Amino acid sequence: MATEVTTLNSVYEYGGSLASLNDTLVVSSFGSQTSGELVVEDDDGEFDFDVGETATWDENSDGGAAAASYVGGGTATVGIDLGILGSVNLGSTVDVNVFESGGSSWFYYPGDQPSSLLDGLVTEIVDTVGLGPLSVLGITSVAELTTYVEQNALLTVDLAQTSTIAVCYAPGTAILTPKGEVAVETLRIGDLVTTADGRSVPVRWIGHQVIEKLFADAHIQPVRIRQDSFAPGKPHRDLLLTANHGVIVDDLVIDAGALVNGTTVSHVPKSELPSTVTYYHIETSDHDVILAEGLETETFIDYVGRKAFVNYDEYVALYGHEEVIAEMPKSRISTRRLVPESIRARLAAQGNALDQVA
């Protein structure tokens, strides 16, 4: 049994327990931002914080640790009742993990501050209702509206006792562009990437998701595709993807997790991962095939909604609404048992050959 020690920032205290995993709370009932040290006795050796595992939370890391228990992970958003003007609900969310300690619920936001939700709600009210009608509530300026929102907004959480699924590239993944390979995290909207059939297409958006190892289930472990697993140069360096990211093999889209065989394709042990990882996904106008470390992989397809990414607000600001991307006309395989035997055999044979060389 391992002991995991993690310093958490962006933590907010709610003085009580949640009624359910899908609860609505008054934002003003939360304390101010704090930080502290979370220590977890990792019973299952998966380097995460699970329901039932022993833990302590030491706010401000001052030696006053109290027992802690995991509640769940998911998303949070905000809304507000404006009386006769109706209700306004923000469409975007932020990731949140919740644990209980010392009679309170502690909300940890790994990728964004909850203040971004309140700022977004103020903007939404101004855009949809306008300042004029708000005078019936005694509100005549954005500053007064901001104060009103801070005092009256409701936070709605949607939690599960597991974490959200990322479908992305790990940092450092080399993506082919007309100018050569670049690390995925350095790409920007408007940059060109090269498709497998040689076209240059612009990046429409880059979603990113922050995963805290301590709150991540085993299904979020990245998958490592070993160098030369499919053929020499495919990939030309070890490729790390999340398990649900599609790799194109023999005209099939196969989730990386379905290819795991323990030799050429394997899960990266959590013990090798840093405490926090940011994953990236590239969106183009179509569901395209691009080259990551020389291997054919898919661009964004909205199986996982854009709201799963911490920069969803950026997308909305750019495009106004979510656009549906048509899936490429290839069959998708998401479970190991459906992977064709010819592909499994090829991976196994290549693994044997690589082991002999090593």
Secondary structure as UniProt FT lines:
FT   STRAND          2..14
FT   STRAND          22..26
FT   HELIX           27..29
FT   STRAND          34..42
FT   TURN            43..44
FT   TURN            51..52
FT   STRAND          55..59
FT   TURN            60..61
FT   STRAND          66..81
FT   HELIX           83..85
FT   STRAND          87..89
FT   STRAND          94..101
FT   TURN            102..103
FT   STRAND          104..108
FT   HELIX           115..128
FT   TURN            131..132
FT   HELIX           133..137
FT   HELIX           142..152
FT   STRAND          154..160
FT   TURN            171..172
FT   STRAND          174..177
FT   TURN            178..179
FT   STRAND          180..183
FT   HELIX           184..186
FT   TURN            189..190
FT   STRAND          192..195
FT   TURN            196..197
FT   STRAND          200..202
FT   STRAND          205..212
FT   HELIX           213..215
FT   HELIX           218..220
FT   STRAND          223..225
FT   TURN            227..228
FT   TURN            232..233
FT   STRAND          239..241
FT   TURN            243..244
FT   STRAND          246..249
FT   TURN            250..251
FT   STRAND          252..255
FT   HELIX           256..259
FT   STRAND          265..267
FT   HELIX           270..272
FT   STRAND          276..283
FT   STRAND          289..292
FT   TURN            293..294
FT   STRAND          295..298
FT   TURN            302..303
FT   HELIX           306..308
FT   TURN            310..311
FT   HELIX           312..319
FT   STRAND          332..333
FT   HELIX           336..338
FT   HELIX           341..357
//
